[in-house]
Amino acid sequence: MLRPDETPYRFQTPYFWTSTLWPAAELDYAIYLAKKNIRKRGTLVDYEKECYDRLHKKINHAWDLVLMQAREQLRAAKQRRKGDRLVIACQEQTYWLVNRPPPGAPNVLEQGPGRGSCAASRVHMTKSADFYKREIEYCRRALDRTRVKSSVCLEAYLSFCGQHGPHDPLVSGCLPSNPWISDHDAYWVMNAPTVAAPTKLRVERWGFSFRELLEDPVGRAHFMDFLGKEFSGENLSFWEACEELRYGAQAQVPTLVGAVYQQFLAPGAARWVNIDSRTMEQTLEGLRQPHRYVLDDAQLHIYMLMKKDSYPRFLKSDTYKGLLAEAGIPLETKRRMFPFTWRPRHWSPSPALLPTPVEPTAACGPGGGDGVA
């Protein structure tokens, strides 16, 4: 994360990336300390002064090289822009804080998911009677933990594959043809985002999940017509308005929040949606400082309401059954074949197509230019 003062504090130069595992040599650290000593005129931290003196004694034979490299790097840094110079300085400082941490400071690279876990804390515990009691209790709780049986997982996996298999173009192929092979664009035309008559496979996907229905513009339009007949179309309109707020431009967020509130949530709104009092209190509290996610709780409430109530009725309605009956199944299109682009390996010309051999003559023999080989 960046600092609150917007300091460009991040690793950009590949030399400082922790994934490169570049060896932190003593010579490089000496150049860094010398450079810092020259730039800040002797204001090194106590532990840095100790390291500086120790390195001065250790590599005294090459100390002229250290000072020369430090002055050369400082001269090259002055030629950079101020922003780049600040970023590289922050990266270099952080690199040496990681590879040469102050005394008593933990290694930041060791902080991960395994650090501070139950397993790690049990390793450092004294192996007394209390340790083994806790170990037994931990194992007993692990054995009593509920788990899904492998047979149930396999059944769910088979059910999922059986349901989605016909809709997978890699497994079942795509009708009317694969446009990358047959050079036909009928598949893209039939499966465009907005079409007058969707295919049967497309309509069947709407019954897989409520998310599949909402992600398809054609399915969402038919679902809106169904909700209009039930006088609950404002629910889907509110969900669409929240999606526009979430993915819209940042400059329009305050205006969109106010418009959505006045249209759907305000008392006496034209298209008022029914949400519980607790969600309304959380939404009103967030409206004091509007942002693009301020209506997430209300949107989730309306989403679950449509998923559990309106969506099952839509699948059982005559509207959806009629769409399934009217949906067409594309006919397979034959692949276009060009005789000059492909020929099987076992092809051999017919004897009738072979050229008739010509007897050589005196004029066209081995010495002539027109002989037949």
C-alpha positions in Angstrom: 0.0 0.0 0.0 1.1 3.6 -0.6 1.8 5.9 2.3 -1.0 8.4 3.2 1.3 11.2 2.0 1.2 9.6 -1.5 5.0 8.9 -1.4 5.9 6.6 -4.4 7.0 3.9 -2.0 7.1 0.7 -4.2 9.6 -1.6 -5.9 9.9 -0.7 -9.5 13.6 -1.3 -10.4 14.2 -5.0 -11.1 17.4 -4.9 -9.0 15.4 -4.4 -5.8 12.7 -7.0 -6.5 12.7 -9.7 -3.8 11.9 -12.4 -6.4 15.2 -11.9 -8.2 17.1 -13.1 -5.1 20.0 -10.8 -6.0 22.9 -11.4 -3.4 23.3 -8.5 -1.1 27.1 -8.1 -1.2 29.2 -6.4 1.4 30.7 -4.1 -1.3 27.2 -2.9 -2.4 26.2 -2.2 1.2 29.4 -0.3 1.8 28.7 1.8 -1.3 25.2 2.5 0.0 26.4 3.6 3.4 29.1 5.7 1.9 26.6 7.4 -0.4 24.3 8.0 2.4 27.2 9.4 4.5 28.2 11.8 1.8 24.6 12.9 1.0 23.6 13.5 4.7 27.1 14.6 5.9 27.7 12.0 8.6 24.1 11.6 9.9 24.1 7.8 9.9 22.1 5.8 12.4 24.1 4.2 15.2 23.9 0.7 13.8 24.8 2.0 10.4 27.8 3.8 11.8 29.0 0.5 13.3 28.5 -1.3 10.0 30.3 1.6 8.2 33.3 1.3 10.5 33.4 -2.5 10.3 33.2 -2.5 6.5 35.9 0.2 6.3 38.3 -2.0 8.3 37.2 -5.2 6.4 37.6 -3.9 2.8 40.1 -1.1 3.5 42.1 -2.1 0.4 39.2 -1.3 -1.8 37.8 1.7 0.0 38.9 4.2 -2.7 36.8 2.1 -5.1 33.8 2.4 -2.7 34.0 6.1 -2.4 34.5 6.5 -6.2 31.4 4.4 -6.9 29.4 6.3 -4.3 30.3 9.7 -5.8 29.6 8.4 -9.3 26.1 7.1 -8.4 25.3 10.4 -6.7 26.4 12.3 -9.8 24.2 10.0 -12.0 21.2 10.5 -9.6 21.4 14.3 -10.0 20.7 13.9 -13.8 17.4 12.0 -13.2 14.1 13.6 -12.6 13.1 14.4 -9.1 10.3 11.8 -9.0 12.5 9.0 -10.3 15.3 10.0 -7.9 12.9 9.8 -5.0 11.5 6.5 -6.0 14.9 4.9 -6.5 16.1 6.3 -3.1 13.1 4.8 -1.4 13.6 1.5 -3.1 17.2 1.3 -2.2 16.6 2.2 1.4 13.8 -0.4 1.7 16.1 -3.0 0.0 18.8 -2.7 2.6 16.2 -2.5 5.5 15.1 -6.0 4.2 18.5 -7.4 3.6 20.4 -5.6 6.5 17.7 -5.1 9.1 18.4 -3.1 12.3 19.3 -5.2 15.4 16.2 -6.7 16.9 14.0 -6.1 13.9 12.3 -9.2 12.4 12.9 -10.2 8.9 9.9 -8.9 6.9 10.2 -11.6 4.3 9.3 -14.3 6.9 5.9 -12.7 7.6 3.4 -14.9 5.7 0.5 -17.2 6.2 2.6 -19.6 8.2 3.8 -17.0 10.6 1.8 -16.9 13.8 -0.4 -19.9 12.9 -1.4 -22.6 15.3 1.2 -25.0 13.9 4.0 -22.6 14.3 3.0 -21.6 17.8 2.9 -25.2 18.8 6.5 -25.8 17.6 7.9 -23.2 20.0 5.8 -24.5 22.9 7.5 -26.5 25.7 6.7 -30.1 25.2 5.2 -30.7 28.6 2.0 -32.5 29.6 0.0 -29.4 28.8 1.5 -29.3 25.3 0.4 -32.9 24.6 -3.1 -32.2 26.0 -3.5 -29.3 23.6 -2.2 -31.4 20.8 -4.7 -34.2 21.5 -7.5 -31.7 21.8 -6.5 -30.1 18.5 -6.5 -33.4 16.7 -9.8 -34.4 18.2 -11.4 -31.2 16.9 -9.9 -31.9 13.5 -11.4 -35.4 13.4 -14.8 -34.1 14.4 -14.8 -31.4 11.8 -17.5 -31.9 9.2 -16.3 -32.6 5.7 -18.0 -33.3 2.4 -17.8 -36.9 1.3 -15.8 -37.6 -1.9 -18.8 -39.4 -3.3 -21.0 -36.3 -2.9 -18.3 -34.2 -4.5 -18.0 -36.6 -7.5 -21.8 -36.7 -8.0 -21.9 -32.9 -8.0 -19.0 -32.8 -10.5 -20.7 -35.3 -12.8 -23.9 -33.3 -12.6 -22.1 -30.1 -13.4 -20.3 -31.7 -16.4 -23.5 -33.3 -17.7 -25.3 -30.0 -17.5 -22.5 -27.8 -19.1 -21.2 -30.5 -21.5 -23.5 -29.7 -24.4 -22.8 -26.0 -24.0 -19.0 -26.3 -24.1 -17.8 -25.6 -27.7 -14.5 -27.5 -27.0 -16.4 -30.7 -26.0 -19.5 -30.7 -28.1 -18.6 -28.4 -30.9 -20.4 -25.2 -31.9 -23.3 -24.9 -34.3 -23.7 -24.0 -37.1 -19.9 -24.2 -37.4 -16.6 -23.1 -35.9 -16.0 -19.7 -37.6 -12.2 -20.1 -37.3 -12.3 -23.2 -39.4 -15.3 -22.9 -41.8 -14.8 -19.1 -42.4 -18.5 -18.6 -41.6 -19.6 -15.8 -39.2 -23.0 -17.3 -38.6 -22.0 -18.5 -35.1 -21.1 -15.0 -34.0 -24.3 -13.5 -35.6 -26.6 -16.0 -33.8 -24.8 -15.5 -30.4 -24.5 -11.7 -30.6 -25.3 -9.8 -27.3 -28.6 -8.7 -28.7 -30.5 -10.9 -31.2 -34.2 -11.3 -32.0 -34.3 -15.1 -31.7 -31.7 -16.7 -29.3 -30.6 -20.3 -29.8 -31.9 -23.1 -27.7 -28.6 -23.6 -26.0 -28.5 -20.0 -25.0 -32.0 -20.1 -23.5 -31.2 -23.3 -21.6 -28.2 -21.6 -19.9 -30.6 -19.1 -18.4 -31.9 -22.0 -16.3 -28.5 -22.9 -14.9 -28.3 -20.0 -12.4 -29.7 -16.5 -11.8 -26.3 -15.0 -12.6 -26.3 -16.6 -16.1 -29.7 -14.9 -16.7 -28.5 -11.5 -15.6 -25.3 -11.6 -17.5 -27.1 -12.2 -20.8 -28.7 -9.0 -22.2 -31.4 -10.9 -24.0 -32.3 -13.0 -21.0 -32.3 -9.9 -18.8 -34.7 -8.2 -21.2 -37.1 -11.1 -21.1 -36.8 -11.3 -17.4 -37.7 -7.6 -17.2 -40.8 -8.2 -19.3 -41.8 -11.0 -16.9 -41.3 -8.8 -13.9 -43.4 -6.1 -15.6 -46.3 -8.5 -15.7 -45.9 -9.1 -12.0 -45.6 -5.4 -11.2 -42.1 -5.8 -9.8 -39.9 -4.5 -12.6 -38.4 -1.8 -10.3 -36.3 -4.5 -8.6 -34.4 -5.3 -11.7 -34.2 -1.6 -12.7 -32.7 -0.8 -9.2 -30.1 -3.6 -9.7 -29.1 -2.3 -13.1 -28.8 1.2 -11.7 -26.5 -0.1 -8.9 -24.4 -1.8 -11.5 -24.1 1.4 -13.5 -23.0 3.2 -10.3 -20.4 0.5 -9.5 -18.8 0.5 -12.9 -19.5 4.0 -14.0 -17.2 7.1 -14.1 -15.9 8.4 -10.8 -17.0 11.9 -11.6 -20.6 10.9 -11.9 -20.8 8.9 -8.6 -22.4 11.7 -6.5 -25.0 12.5 -9.2 -25.8 8.8 -9.7 -26.2 8.1 -6.0 -28.6 11.0 -5.6 -30.6 9.9 -8.7 -30.9 6.3 -7.6 -31.9 7.3 -4.0 -34.6 9.7 -5.3 -36.0 7.2 -7.8 -35.9 4.0 -5.7 -35.3 4.5 -2.0 -36.6 7.9 -1.0 -40.1 8.1 0.8 -42.7 8.3 -1.9 -40.3 7.4 -4.7 -41.8 6.8 -8.1 -40.3 3.2 -8.3 -39.8 2.4 -4.6 -38.2 -0.9 -3.8 -38.9 -2.8 -0.6 -35.8 -3.4 1.6 -35.6 -4.1 5.3 -35.1 -1.4 7.9 -31.6 -2.5 8.9 -30.3 -2.3 5.3 -32.0 1.1 4.9 -30.3 2.4 8.0 -26.9 1.2 6.7 -27.6 2.8 3.3 -28.7 6.1 4.7 -25.6 6.2 6.9 -23.4 5.6 3.9 -25.2 8.3 1.8 -23.6 11.0 4.0 -20.3 10.3 2.1 -21.4 8.8 -1.2 -19.1 6.4 -3.0 -19.6 3.8 -5.8 -20.2 0.9 -3.3 -22.6 2.7 -1.0 -25.6 0.8 -2.3 -24.1 -2.7 -2.2 -26.2 -3.8 0.8 -29.4 -2.7 -0.7 -28.4 -4.2 -4.1 -27.6 -7.6 -2.5 -31.0 -7.6 -0.7 -32.9 -7.0 -3.9 -30.7 -9.5 -5.8 -31.5 -12.3 -3.2 -35.2 -11.3 -3.3 -35.3 -11.8 -7.1 -33.2 -15.0 -7.0 -35.3 -16.7 -4.4 -38.8 -15.4 -5.4 -39.0 -14.1 -9.0 -36.4 -16.3 -10.7 -38.0 -19.7 -9.9 -41.4 -18.4 -11.0 -39.8 -17.2 -14.3 -38.4 -20.6 -15.0 -41.9 -22.2 -14.5 -43.7 -19.5 -16.4 -45.2 -19.8 -19.9 -42.8 -17.0 -21.0 -39.7 -19.1 -20.4 -41.4 -22.3 -21.7 -42.4 -20.4 -24.9 -38.9 -19.1 -25.4 -37.6 -22.7 -25.1 -40.1 -23.9 -27.6 -39.5 -21.1 -30.1 -35.7 -21.2 -29.8 -34.1 -22.6 -32.9 -31.3 -25.1 -33.3 -28.8 -24.1 -35.9 -28.0 -26.5 -38.7 -24.5 -27.6 -39.2 -22.7 -25.8 -41.9 -20.3 -27.7 -44.1 -16.7 -26.6 -44.1 -15.5 -24.8 -47.2 -12.9 -26.7 -49.1 -10.4 -25.3 -51.5 -8.6 -27.8 -53.8 -5.4 -25.9 -53.8 -5.0 -25.7 -50.0 -5.2 -29.3 -48.8 -4.5 -32.8 -50.2 -4.3 -36.0 -48.3 -1.0 -37.8 -48.0 -2.3 -41.0 -49.6 -3.6 -39.2 -52.7 -2.2 -40.5 -56.0 -3.2 -39.3 -59.4 -5.3 -41.4 -61.7 -3.6 -43.2 -64.6 -5.7 -41.2 -67.0 -4.2 -37.9 -65.6 -0.6 -39.0 -66.0 1.2 -37.4 -69.0 1.8 -39.6 -72.0 5.5 -40.5 -72.4 7.2 -39.1 -75.5 9.8 -41.1 -77.3 13.1 -39.1 -77.6 14.2 -38.2 -81.1 17.4 -37.2 -82.5 16.6 -33.6 -82.1 15.6 -33.9 -78.5 17.9 -36.4 -76.9 20.4 -36.1 -74.1 22.3 -33.5 -76.0 19.2 -31.4 -76.9 17.6 -28.8 -74.7 14.0 -30.2 -74.9 14.4 -33.8 -73.9 11.9 -35.5 -71.6 13.4 -36.8 -68.4 
